Amino acid sequence: MNFNLKEAIEILDRTSNTIEYFLTGLSDEWINGNEGEESWNAIEVIAHLIECEKNNWIPRIEAILEDKKSIFPSF
């Protein structure tokens, strides 16, 4: 499959609703529970996705669009 911006936006546009659907109404045990040391709970995963989008994904896309592919910001 080749990258298609329109198709990528279709998925990205649904992401927040999908996450909300899966997590709304779950008990604190499901939301805050993890599988032990060095594992993440649902809240930590969501925080990581937000952090990635703000500080990794968007800056990397901007670098690609500016044809500076070799100058990806560190993360």
mmCIF file of the N, C-alpha and C atoms, coordinates in Angstrom:
data_MODEL
# 
_entry.id   MODEL 
# 
loop_
_atom_site.group_PDB 
_atom_site.id 
_atom_site.type_symbol 
_atom_site.label_atom_id 
_atom_site.label_alt_id 
_atom_site.label_comp_id 
_atom_site.label_asym_id 
_atom_site.label_entity_id 
_atom_site.label_seq_id 
_atom_site.pdbx_PDB_ins_code 
_atom_site.Cartn_x 
_atom_site.Cartn_y 
_atom_site.Cartn_z 
_atom_site.occupancy 
_atom_site.B_iso_or_equiv 
_atom_site.pdbx_formal_charge 
_atom_site.auth_seq_id 
_atom_site.auth_comp_id 
_atom_site.auth_asym_id 
_atom_site.auth_atom_id 
_atom_site.pdbx_PDB_model_num 
ATOM 1   N N  . MET A 1 1  ? 0.842   -1.175 0.000  1.00 0.00 ? 1  MET A N  1 
ATOM 2   C CA . MET A 1 1  ? 0.000   0.000  0.000  1.00 0.00 ? 1  MET A CA 1 
ATOM 3   C C  . MET A 1 1  ? 0.886   1.236  0.000  1.00 0.00 ? 1  MET A C  1 
ATOM 4   N N  . ASN A 1 2  ? 0.638   2.142  -0.885 1.00 0.00 ? 2  ASN A N  1 
ATOM 5   C CA . ASN A 1 2  ? 1.373   3.396  -0.945 1.00 0.00 ? 2  ASN A CA 1 
ATOM 6   C C  . ASN A 1 2  ? 0.694   4.438  -0.069 1.00 0.00 ? 2  ASN A C  1 
ATOM 7   N N  . PHE A 1 3  ? 1.502   5.330  0.481  1.00 0.00 ? 3  PHE A N  1 
ATOM 8   C CA . PHE A 1 3  ? 0.959   6.381  1.339  1.00 0.00 ? 3  PHE A CA 1 
ATOM 9   C C  . PHE A 1 3  ? 0.034   7.284  0.544  1.00 0.00 ? 3  PHE A C  1 
ATOM 10  N N  . ASN A 1 4  ? -1.100  7.591  1.157  1.00 0.00 ? 4  ASN A N  1 
ATOM 11  C CA . ASN A 1 4  ? -2.066  8.498  0.574  1.00 0.00 ? 4  ASN A CA 1 
ATOM 12  C C  . ASN A 1 4  ? -2.542  9.398  1.711  1.00 0.00 ? 4  ASN A C  1 
ATOM 13  N N  . LEU A 1 5  ? -2.283  10.706 1.599  1.00 0.00 ? 5  LEU A N  1 
ATOM 14  C CA . LEU A 1 5  ? -2.599  11.639 2.673  1.00 0.00 ? 5  LEU A CA 1 
ATOM 15  C C  . LEU A 1 5  ? -4.074  11.604 3.037  1.00 0.00 ? 5  LEU A C  1 
ATOM 16  N N  . LYS A 1 6  ? -4.941  11.562 2.040  1.00 0.00 ? 6  LYS A N  1 
ATOM 17  C CA . LYS A 1 6  ? -6.384  11.547 2.304  1.00 0.00 ? 6  LYS A CA 1 
ATOM 18  C C  . LYS A 1 6  ? -6.766  10.321 3.129  1.00 0.00 ? 6  LYS A C  1 
ATOM 19  N N  . GLU A 1 7  ? -6.212  9.173  2.783  1.00 0.00 ? 7  GLU A N  1 
ATOM 20  C CA . GLU A 1 7  ? -6.505  7.957  3.531  1.00 0.00 ? 7  GLU A CA 1 
ATOM 21  C C  . GLU A 1 7  ? -5.914  8.008  4.943  1.00 0.00 ? 7  GLU A C  1 
ATOM 22  N N  . ALA A 1 8  ? -4.748  8.596  5.079  1.00 0.00 ? 8  ALA A N  1 
ATOM 23  C CA . ALA A 1 8  ? -4.137  8.732  6.405  1.00 0.00 ? 8  ALA A CA 1 
ATOM 24  C C  . ALA A 1 8  ? -4.993  9.625  7.297  1.00 0.00 ? 8  ALA A C  1 
ATOM 25  N N  . ILE A 1 9  ? -5.512  10.692 6.731  1.00 0.00 ? 9  ILE A N  1 
ATOM 26  C CA . ILE A 1 9  ? -6.369  11.598 7.498  1.00 0.00 ? 9  ILE A CA 1 
ATOM 27  C C  . ILE A 1 9  ? -7.652  10.899 7.924  1.00 0.00 ? 9  ILE A C  1 
ATOM 28  N N  . GLU A 1 10 ? -8.183  10.016 7.080  1.00 0.00 ? 10 GLU A N  1 
ATOM 29  C CA . GLU A 1 10 ? -9.388  9.261  7.446  1.00 0.00 ? 10 GLU A CA 1 
ATOM 30  C C  . GLU A 1 10 ? -9.162  8.489  8.743  1.00 0.00 ? 10 GLU A C  1 
ATOM 31  N N  . ILE A 1 11 ? -8.013  7.872  8.878  1.00 0.00 ? 11 ILE A N  1 
ATOM 32  C CA . ILE A 1 11 ? -7.701  7.097  10.082 1.00 0.00 ? 11 ILE A CA 1 
ATOM 33  C C  . ILE A 1 11 ? -7.426  8.014  11.264 1.00 0.00 ? 11 ILE A C  1 
ATOM 34  N N  . LEU A 1 12 ? -6.589  9.020  11.053 1.00 0.00 ? 12 LEU A N  1 
ATOM 35  C CA . LEU A 1 12 ? -6.238  9.925  12.145 1.00 0.00 ? 12 LEU A CA 1 
ATOM 36  C C  . LEU A 1 12 ? -7.465  10.653 12.686 1.00 0.00 ? 12 LEU A C  1 
ATOM 37  N N  . ASP A 1 13 ? -8.392  10.967 11.818 1.00 0.00 ? 13 ASP A N  1 
ATOM 38  C CA . ASP A 1 13 ? -9.605  11.667 12.225 1.00 0.00 ? 13 ASP A CA 1 
ATOM 39  C C  . ASP A 1 13 ? -10.457 10.822 13.162 1.00 0.00 ? 13 ASP A C  1 
ATOM 40  N N  . ARG A 1 14 ? -10.368 9.522  13.062 1.00 0.00 ? 14 ARG A N  1 
ATOM 41  C CA . ARG A 1 14 ? -11.179 8.618  13.878 1.00 0.00 ? 14 ARG A CA 1 
ATOM 42  C C  . ARG A 1 14 ? -10.490 8.180  15.172 1.00 0.00 ? 14 ARG A C  1 
ATOM 43  N N  . THR A 1 15 ? -9.231  8.461  15.301 1.00 0.00 ? 15 THR A N  1 
ATOM 44  C CA . THR A 1 15 ? -8.454  7.927  16.416 1.00 0.00 ? 15 THR A CA 1 
ATOM 45  C C  . THR A 1 15 ? -9.011  8.335  17.777 1.00 0.00 ? 15 THR A C  1 
ATOM 46  N N  . SER A 1 16 ? -9.273  9.620  17.985 1.00 0.00 ? 16 SER A N  1 
ATOM 47  C CA . SER A 1 16 ? -9.731  10.057 19.313 1.00 0.00 ? 16 SER A CA 1 
ATOM 48  C C  . SER A 1 16 ? -11.085 9.441  19.661 1.00 0.00 ? 16 SER A C  1 
ATOM 49  N N  . ASN A 1 17 ? -11.993 9.349  18.696 1.00 0.00 ? 17 ASN A N  1 
ATOM 50  C CA . ASN A 1 17 ? -13.294 8.729  18.965 1.00 0.00 ? 17 ASN A CA 1 
ATOM 51  C C  . ASN A 1 17 ? -13.146 7.247  19.284 1.00 0.00 ? 17 ASN A C  1 
ATOM 52  N N  . THR A 1 18 ? -12.234 6.583  18.602 1.00 0.00 ? 18 THR A N  1 
ATOM 53  C CA . THR A 1 18 ? -12.008 5.155  18.839 1.00 0.00 ? 18 THR A CA 1 
ATOM 54  C C  . THR A 1 18 ? -11.457 4.925  20.240 1.00 0.00 ? 18 THR A C  1 
ATOM 55  N N  . ILE A 1 19 ? -10.471 5.714  20.629 1.00 0.00 ? 19 ILE A N  1 
ATOM 56  C CA . ILE A 1 19 ? -9.894  5.582  21.969 1.00 0.00 ? 19 ILE A CA 1 
ATOM 57  C C  . ILE A 1 19 ? -10.949 5.871  23.027 1.00 0.00 ? 19 ILE A C  1 
ATOM 58  N N  . GLU A 1 20 ? -11.722 6.923  22.820 1.00 0.00 ? 20 GLU A N  1 
ATOM 59  C CA . GLU A 1 20 ? -12.784 7.260  23.770 1.00 0.00 ? 20 GLU A CA 1 
ATOM 60  C C  . GLU A 1 20 ? -13.785 6.110  23.898 1.00 0.00 ? 20 GLU A C  1 
ATOM 61  N N  . TYR A 1 21 ? -14.175 5.522  22.777 1.00 0.00 ? 21 TYR A N  1 
ATOM 62  C CA . TYR A 1 21 ? -15.119 4.410  22.786 1.00 0.00 ? 21 TYR A CA 1 
ATOM 63  C C  . TYR A 1 21 ? -14.587 3.239  23.611 1.00 0.00 ? 21 TYR A C  1 
ATOM 64  N N  . PHE A 1 22 ? -13.335 2.899  23.414 1.00 0.00 ? 22 PHE A N  1 
ATOM 65  C CA . PHE A 1 22 ? -12.768 1.741  24.105 1.00 0.00 ? 22 PHE A CA 1 
ATOM 66  C C  . PHE A 1 22 ? -12.539 1.981  25.595 1.00 0.00 ? 22 PHE A C  1 
ATOM 67  N N  . LEU A 1 23 ? -12.329 3.223  26.013 1.00 0.00 ? 23 LEU A N  1 
ATOM 68  C CA . LEU A 1 23 ? -11.973 3.475  27.407 1.00 0.00 ? 23 LEU A CA 1 
ATOM 69  C C  . LEU A 1 23 ? -13.115 4.015  28.264 1.00 0.00 ? 23 LEU A C  1 
ATOM 70  N N  . THR A 1 24 ? -14.109 4.661  27.669 1.00 0.00 ? 24 THR A N  1 
ATOM 71  C CA . THR A 1 24 ? -15.202 5.240  28.440 1.00 0.00 ? 24 THR A CA 1 
ATOM 72  C C  . THR A 1 24 ? -15.989 4.153  29.157 1.00 0.00 ? 24 THR A C  1 
ATOM 73  N N  . GLY A 1 25 ? -16.218 4.382  30.430 1.00 0.00 ? 25 GLY A N  1 
ATOM 74  C CA . GLY A 1 25 ? -17.034 3.467  31.215 1.00 0.00 ? 25 GLY A CA 1 
ATOM 75  C C  . GLY A 1 25 ? -16.282 2.307  31.837 1.00 0.00 ? 25 GLY A C  1 
ATOM 76  N N  . LEU A 1 26 ? -14.998 2.190  31.554 1.00 0.00 ? 26 LEU A N  1 
ATOM 77  C CA . LEU A 1 26 ? -14.220 1.105  32.167 1.00 0.00 ? 26 LEU A CA 1 
ATOM 78  C C  . LEU A 1 26 ? -13.893 1.444  33.614 1.00 0.00 ? 26 LEU A C  1 
ATOM 79  N N  . SER A 1 27 ? -13.727 0.428  34.404 1.00 0.00 ? 27 SER A N  1 
ATOM 80  C CA . SER A 1 27 ? -13.374 0.630  35.812 1.00 0.00 ? 27 SER A CA 1 
ATOM 81  C C  . SER A 1 27 ? -11.958 1.189  35.922 1.00 0.00 ? 27 SER A C  1 
ATOM 82  N N  . ASP A 1 28 ? -11.688 1.783  37.090 1.00 0.00 ? 28 ASP A N  1 
ATOM 83  C CA . ASP A 1 28 ? -10.346 2.306  37.347 1.00 0.00 ? 28 ASP A CA 1 
ATOM 84  C C  . ASP A 1 28 ? -9.292  1.209  37.233 1.00 0.00 ? 28 ASP A C  1 
ATOM 85  N N  . GLU A 1 29 ? -9.676  -0.006 37.584 1.00 0.00 ? 29 GLU A N  1 
ATOM 86  C CA . GLU A 1 29 ? -8.740  -1.127 37.513 1.00 0.00 ? 29 GLU A CA 1 
ATOM 87  C C  . GLU A 1 29 ? -8.267  -1.349 36.070 1.00 0.00 ? 29 GLU A C  1 
ATOM 88  N N  . TRP A 1 30 ? -9.185  -1.262 35.117 1.00 0.00 ? 30 TRP A N  1 
ATOM 89  C CA . TRP A 1 30 ? -8.815  -1.424 33.708 1.00 0.00 ? 30 TRP A CA 1 
ATOM 90  C C  . TRP A 1 30 ? -8.019  -0.230 33.211 1.00 0.00 ? 30 TRP A C  1 
ATOM 91  N N  . ILE A 1 31 ? -8.400  0.964  33.604 1.00 0.00 ? 31 ILE A N  1 
ATOM 92  C CA . ILE A 1 31 ? -7.746  2.177  33.115 1.00 0.00 ? 31 ILE A CA 1 
ATOM 93  C C  . ILE A 1 31 ? -6.346  2.348  33.713 1.00 0.00 ? 31 ILE A C  1 
ATOM 94  N N  . ASN A 1 32 ? -6.221  2.055  34.999 1.00 0.00 ? 32 ASN A N  1 
ATOM 95  C CA . ASN A 1 32 ? -4.958  2.308  35.702 1.00 0.00 ? 32 ASN A CA 1 
ATOM 96  C C  . ASN A 1 32 ? -4.117  1.058  35.929 1.00 0.00 ? 32 ASN A C  1 
ATOM 97  N N  . GLY A 1 33 ? -4.660  -0.103 35.639 1.00 0.00 ? 33 GLY A N  1 
ATOM 98  C CA . GLY A 1 33 ? -3.918  -1.333 35.853 1.00 0.00 ? 33 GLY A CA 1 
ATOM 99  C C  . GLY A 1 33 ? -2.865  -1.567 34.783 1.00 0.00 ? 33 GLY A C  1 
ATOM 100 N N  . ASN A 1 34 ? -1.829  -2.278 35.151 1.00 0.00 ? 34 ASN A N  1 
ATOM 101 C CA . ASN A 1 34 ? -0.801  -2.659 34.175 1.00 0.00 ? 34 ASN A CA 1 
ATOM 102 C C  . ASN A 1 34 ? -0.439  -4.120 34.396 1.00 0.00 ? 34 ASN A C  1 
ATOM 103 N N  . GLU A 1 35 ? 0.518   -4.583 33.654 1.00 0.00 ? 35 GLU A N  1 
ATOM 104 C CA . GLU A 1 35 ? 0.898   -5.999 33.734 1.00 0.00 ? 35 GLU A CA 1 
ATOM 105 C C  . GLU A 1 35 ? 2.171   -6.200 34.538 1.00 0.00 ? 35 GLU A C  1 
ATOM 106 N N  . GLY A 1 36 ? 2.507   -5.257 35.383 1.00 0.00 ? 36 GLY A N  1 
ATOM 107 C CA . GLY A 1 36 ? 3.693   -5.386 36.230 1.00 0.00 ? 36 GLY A CA 1 
ATOM 108 C C  . GLY A 1 36 ? 4.752   -4.367 35.878 1.00 0.00 ? 36 GLY A C  1 
ATOM 109 N N  . GLU A 1 37 ? 5.910   -4.576 36.481 1.00 0.00 ? 37 GLU A N  1 
ATOM 110 C CA . GLU A 1 37 ? 7.028   -3.662 36.261 1.00 0.00 ? 37 GLU A CA 1 
ATOM 111 C C  . GLU A 1 37 ? 7.320   -3.463 34.784 1.00 0.00 ? 37 GLU A C  1 
ATOM 112 N N  . GLU A 1 38 ? 7.645   -2.239 34.437 1.00 0.00 ? 38 GLU A N  1 
ATOM 113 C CA . GLU A 1 38 ? 8.012   -1.858 33.072 1.00 0.00 ? 38 GLU A CA 1 
ATOM 114 C C  . GLU A 1 38 ? 6.874   -2.043 32.068 1.00 0.00 ? 38 GLU A C  1 
ATOM 115 N N  . SER A 1 39 ? 5.628   -2.078 32.541 1.00 0.00 ? 39 SER A N  1 
ATOM 116 C CA . SER A 1 39 ? 4.496   -2.075 31.624 1.00 0.00 ? 39 SER A CA 1 
ATOM 117 C C  . SER A 1 39 ? 3.684   -0.805 31.858 1.00 0.00 ? 39 SER A C  1 
ATOM 118 N N  . TRP A 1 40 ? 2.857   -0.465 30.916 1.00 0.00 ? 40 TRP A N  1 
ATOM 119 C CA . TRP A 1 40 ? 2.097   0.779  30.976 1.00 0.00 ? 40 TRP A CA 1 
ATOM 120 C C  . TRP A 1 40 ? 0.621   0.477  31.143 1.00 0.00 ? 40 TRP A C  1 
ATOM 121 N N  . ASN A 1 41 ? -0.091  1.421  31.796 1.00 0.00 ? 41 ASN A N  1 
ATOM 122 C CA . ASN A 1 41 ? -1.540  1.324  31.859 1.00 0.00 ? 41 ASN A CA 1 
ATOM 123 C C  . ASN A 1 41 ? -2.133  2.142  30.709 1.00 0.00 ? 41 ASN A C  1 
ATOM 124 N N  . ALA A 1 42 ? -3.441  2.098  30.567 1.00 0.00 ? 42 ALA A N  1 
ATOM 125 C CA . ALA A 1 42 ? -4.104  2.774  29.443 1.00 0.00 ? 42 ALA A CA 1 
ATOM 126 C C  . ALA A 1 42 ? -3.843  4.278  29.438 1.00 0.00 ? 42 ALA A C  1 
ATOM 127 N N  . ILE A 1 43 ? -3.865  4.895  30.603 1.00 0.00 ? 43 ILE A N  1 
ATOM 128 C CA . ILE A 1 43 ? -3.634  6.344  30.689 1.00 0.00 ? 43 ILE A CA 1 
ATOM 129 C C  . ILE A 1 43 ? -2.220  6.683  30.213 1.00 0.00 ? 43 ILE A C  1 
ATOM 130 N N  . GLU A 1 44 ? -1.249  5.891  30.603 1.00 0.00 ? 44 GLU A N  1 
ATOM 131 C CA . GLU A 1 44 ? 0.139   6.133  30.185 1.00 0.00 ? 44 GLU A CA 1 
ATOM 132 C C  . GLU A 1 44 ? 0.309   5.939  28.676 1.00 0.00 ? 44 GLU A C  1 
ATOM 133 N N  . VAL A 1 45 ? -0.397  4.969  28.119 1.00 0.00 ? 45 VAL A N  1 
ATOM 134 C CA . VAL A 1 45 ? -0.327  4.753  26.671 1.00 0.00 ? 45 VAL A CA 1 
ATOM 135 C C  . VAL A 1 45 ? -0.901  5.963  25.934 1.00 0.00 ? 45 VAL A C  1 
ATOM 136 N N  . ILE A 1 46 ? -2.050  6.460  26.376 1.00 0.00 ? 46 ILE A N  1 
ATOM 137 C CA . ILE A 1 46 ? -2.666  7.629  25.746 1.00 0.00 ? 46 ILE A CA 1 
ATOM 138 C C  . ILE A 1 46 ? -1.751  8.838  25.871 1.00 0.00 ? 46 ILE A C  1 
ATOM 139 N N  . ALA A 1 47 ? -1.172  9.044  27.048 1.00 0.00 ? 47 ALA A N  1 
ATOM 140 C CA . ALA A 1 47 ? -0.238  10.156 27.242 1.00 0.00 ? 47 ALA A CA 1 
ATOM 141 C C  . ALA A 1 47 ? 0.951   10.035 26.292 1.00 0.00 ? 47 ALA A C  1 
ATOM 142 N N  . HIS A 1 48 ? 1.436   8.815  26.104 1.00 0.00 ? 48 HIS A N  1 
ATOM 143 C CA . HIS A 1 48 ? 2.551   8.585  25.186 1.00 0.00 ? 48 HIS A CA 1 
ATOM 144 C C  . HIS A 1 48 ? 2.151   8.918  23.748 1.00 0.00 ? 48 HIS A C  1 
ATOM 145 N N  . LEU A 1 49 ? 0.953   8.505  23.329 1.00 0.00 ? 49 LEU A N  1 
ATOM 146 C CA . LEU A 1 49 ? 0.489   8.819  21.973 1.00 0.00 ? 49 LEU A CA 1 
ATOM 147 C C  . LEU A 1 49 ? 0.389   10.327 21.758 1.00 0.00 ? 49 LEU A C  1 
ATOM 148 N N  . ILE A 1 50 ? -0.119  11.043 22.756 1.00 0.00 ? 50 ILE A N  1 
ATOM 149 C CA . ILE A 1 50 ? -0.216  12.510 22.658 1.00 0.00 ? 50 ILE A CA 1 
ATOM 150 C C  . ILE A 1 50 ? 1.175   13.120 22.557 1.00 0.00 ? 50 ILE A C  1 
ATOM 151 N N  . GLU A 1 51 ? 2.074   12.666 23.418 1.00 0.00 ? 51 GLU A N  1 
ATOM 152 C CA . GLU A 1 51 ? 3.451   13.172 23.404 1.00 0.00 ? 51 GLU A CA 1 
ATOM 153 C C  . GLU A 1 51 ? 4.120   12.909 22.054 1.00 0.00 ? 51 GLU A C  1 
ATOM 154 N N  . CYS A 1 52 ? 3.923   11.708 21.508 1.00 0.00 ? 52 CYS A N  1 
ATOM 155 C CA . CYS A 1 52 ? 4.496   11.368 20.202 1.00 0.00 ? 52 CYS A CA 1 
ATOM 156 C C  . CYS A 1 52 ? 3.955   12.289 19.109 1.00 0.00 ? 52 CYS A C  1 
ATOM 157 N N  . GLU A 1 53 ? 2.658   12.523 19.135 1.00 0.00 ? 53 GLU A N  1 
ATOM 158 C CA . GLU A 1 53 ? 2.074   13.368 18.099 1.00 0.00 ? 53 GLU A CA 1 
ATOM 159 C C  . GLU A 1 53 ? 2.595   14.792 18.188 1.00 0.00 ? 53 GLU A C  1 
ATOM 160 N N  . LYS A 1 54 ? 2.698   15.326 19.407 1.00 0.00 ? 54 LYS A N  1 
ATOM 161 C CA . LYS A 1 54 ? 3.141   16.705 19.568 1.00 0.00 ? 54 LYS A CA 1 
ATOM 162 C C  . LYS A 1 54 ? 4.624   16.878 19.293 1.00 0.00 ? 54 LYS A C  1 
ATOM 163 N N  . ASN A 1 55 ? 5.435   15.918 19.739 1.00 0.00 ? 55 ASN A N  1 
ATOM 164 C CA . ASN A 1 55 ? 6.885   16.120 19.704 1.00 0.00 ? 55 ASN A CA 1 
ATOM 165 C C  . ASN A 1 55 ? 7.642   15.214 18.750 1.00 0.00 ? 55 ASN A C  1 
ATOM 166 N N  . ASN A 1 56 ? 6.932   14.369 18.026 1.00 0.00 ? 56 ASN A N  1 
ATOM 167 C CA . ASN A 1 56 ? 7.620   13.461 17.126 1.00 0.00 ? 56 ASN A CA 1 
ATOM 168 C C  . ASN A 1 56 ? 6.961   13.428 15.756 1.00 0.00 ? 56 ASN A C  1 
ATOM 169 N N  . TRP A 1 57 ? 5.728   13.027 15.716 1.00 0.00 ? 57 TRP A N  1 
ATOM 170 C CA . TRP A 1 57 ? 5.042   12.805 14.436 1.00 0.00 ? 57 TRP A CA 1 
ATOM 171 C C  . TRP A 1 57 ? 4.937   14.089 13.622 1.00 0.00 ? 57 TRP A C  1 
ATOM 172 N N  . ILE A 1 58 ? 4.417   15.142 14.219 1.00 0.00 ? 58 ILE A N  1 
ATOM 173 C CA . ILE A 1 58 ? 4.233   16.394 13.479 1.00 0.00 ? 58 ILE A CA 1 
ATOM 174 C C  . ILE A 1 58 ? 5.575   16.984 13.043 1.00 0.00 ? 58 ILE A C  1 
ATOM 175 N N  . PRO A 1 59 ? 6.569   17.104 13.934 1.00 0.00 ? 59 PRO A N  1 
ATOM 176 C CA . PRO A 1 59 ? 7.865   17.629 13.474 1.00 0.00 ? 59 PRO A CA 1 
ATOM 177 C C  . PRO A 1 59 ? 8.507   16.783 12.368 1.00 0.00 ? 59 PRO A C  1 
ATOM 178 N N  . ARG A 1 60 ? 8.327   15.467 12.427 1.00 0.00 ? 60 ARG A N  1 
ATOM 179 C CA . ARG A 1 60 ? 8.898   14.612 11.374 1.00 0.00 ? 60 ARG A CA 1 
ATOM 180 C C  . ARG A 1 60 ? 8.177   14.813 10.049 1.00 0.00 ? 60 ARG A C  1 
ATOM 181 N N  . ILE A 1 61 ? 6.864   14.953 10.078 1.00 0.00 ? 61 ILE A N  1 
ATOM 182 C CA . ILE A 1 61 ? 6.117   15.231 8.850  1.00 0.00 ? 61 ILE A CA 1 
ATOM 183 C C  . ILE A 1 61 ? 6.557   16.566 8.265  1.00 0.00 ? 61 ILE A C  1 
ATOM 184 N N  . GLU A 1 62 ? 6.720   17.558 9.137  1.00 0.00 ? 62 GLU A N  1 
ATOM 185 C CA . GLU A 1 62 ? 7.188   18.867 8.654  1.00 0.00 ? 62 GLU A CA 1 
ATOM 186 C C  . GLU A 1 62 ? 8.562   18.743 8.009  1.00 0.00 ? 62 GLU A C  1 
ATOM 187 N N  . ALA A 1 63 ? 9.451   17.956 8.589  1.00 0.00 ? 63 ALA A N  1 
ATOM 188 C CA . ALA A 1 63 ? 10.787  17.749 8.007  1.00 0.00 ? 63 ALA A CA 1 
ATOM 189 C C  . ALA A 1 63 ? 10.672  17.083 6.643  1.00 0.00 ? 63 ALA A C  1 
ATOM 190 N N  . ILE A 1 64 ? 9.777   16.114 6.519  1.00 0.00 ? 64 ILE A N  1 
ATOM 191 C CA . ILE A 1 64 ? 9.585   15.438 5.232  1.00 0.00 ? 64 ILE A CA 1 
ATOM 192 C C  . ILE A 1 64 ? 9.058   16.415 4.198  1.00 0.00 ? 64 ILE A C  1 
ATOM 193 N N  . LEU A 1 65 ? 8.060   17.208 4.584  1.00 0.00 ? 65 LEU A N  1 
ATOM 194 C CA . LEU A 1 65 ? 7.472   18.164 3.645  1.00 0.00 ? 65 LEU A CA 1 
ATOM 195 C C  . LEU A 1 65 ? 8.475   19.228 3.220  1.00 0.00 ? 65 LEU A C  1 
ATOM 196 N N  . GLU A 1 66 ? 9.401   19.557 4.098  1.00 0.00 ? 66 GLU A N  1 
ATOM 197 C CA . GLU A 1 66 ? 10.445  20.532 3.769  1.00 0.00 ? 66 GLU A CA 1 
ATOM 198 C C  . GLU A 1 66 ? 11.645  19.868 3.103  1.00 0.00 ? 66 GLU A C  1 
ATOM 199 N N  . ASP A 1 67 ? 11.517  18.583 2.779  1.00 0.00 ? 67 ASP A N  1 
ATOM 200 C CA . ASP A 1 67 ? 12.561  17.781 2.145  1.00 0.00 ? 67 ASP A CA 1 
ATOM 201 C C  . ASP A 1 67 ? 13.847  17.756 2.979  1.00 0.00 ? 67 ASP A C  1 
ATOM 202 N N  . LYS A 1 68 ? 13.673  17.663 4.287  1.00 0.00 ? 68 LYS A N  1 
ATOM 203 C CA . LYS A 1 68 ? 14.799  17.545 5.206  1.00 0.00 ? 68 LYS A CA 1 
ATOM 204 C C  . LYS A 1 68 ? 14.713  16.212 5.930  1.00 0.00 ? 68 LYS A C  1 
ATOM 205 N N  . LYS A 1 69 ? 14.487  15.155 5.175  1.00 0.00 ? 69 LYS A N  1 
ATOM 206 C CA . LYS A 1 69 ? 14.248  13.826 5.749  1.00 0.00 ? 69 LYS A CA 1 
ATOM 207 C C  . LYS A 1 69 ? 15.370  13.340 6.665  1.00 0.00 ? 69 LYS A C  1 
ATOM 208 N N  . SER A 1 70 ? 16.575  13.777 6.386  1.00 0.00 ? 70 SER A N  1 
ATOM 209 C CA . SER A 1 70 ? 17.696  13.303 7.186  1.00 0.00 ? 70 SER A CA 1 
ATOM 210 C C  . SER A 1 70 ? 17.845  14.086 8.504  1.00 0.00 ? 70 SER A C  1 
ATOM 211 N N  . ILE A 1 71 ? 17.020  15.096 8.685  1.00 0.00 ? 71 ILE A N  1 
ATOM 212 C CA . ILE A 1 71 ? 17.126  15.934 9.892  1.00 0.00 ? 71 ILE A CA 1 
ATOM 213 C C  . ILE A 1 71 ? 15.882  15.719 10.747 1.00 0.00 ? 71 ILE A C  1 
ATOM 214 N N  . PHE A 1 72 ? 15.581  14.463 11.076 1.00 0.00 ? 72 PHE A N  1 
ATOM 215 C CA . PHE A 1 72 ? 14.452  14.193 11.953 1.00 0.00 ? 72 PHE A CA 1 
ATOM 216 C C  . PHE A 1 72 ? 14.779  14.657 13.353 1.00 0.00 ? 72 PHE A C  1 
ATOM 217 N N  . PRO A 1 73 ? 13.840  15.326 14.004 1.00 0.00 ? 73 PRO A N  1 
ATOM 218 C CA . PRO A 1 73 ? 14.076  15.702 15.406 1.00 0.00 ? 73 PRO A CA 1 
ATOM 219 C C  . PRO A 1 73 ? 14.158  14.447 16.275 1.00 0.00 ? 73 PRO A C  1 
ATOM 220 N N  . SER A 1 74 ? 15.036  14.485 17.268 1.00 0.00 ? 74 SER A N  1 
ATOM 221 C CA . SER A 1 74 ? 15.162  13.328 18.147 1.00 0.00 ? 74 SER A CA 1 
ATOM 222 C C  . SER A 1 74 ? 13.931  13.212 19.033 1.00 0.00 ? 74 SER A C  1 
ATOM 223 N N  . PHE A 1 75 ? 13.715  11.998 19.511 1.00 0.00 ? 75 PHE A N  1 
ATOM 224 C CA . PHE A 1 75 ? 12.555  11.767 20.375 1.00 0.00 ? 75 PHE A CA 1 
ATOM 225 C C  . PHE A 1 75 ? 12.931  10.788 21.448 1.00 0.00 ? 75 PHE A C  1 
# 
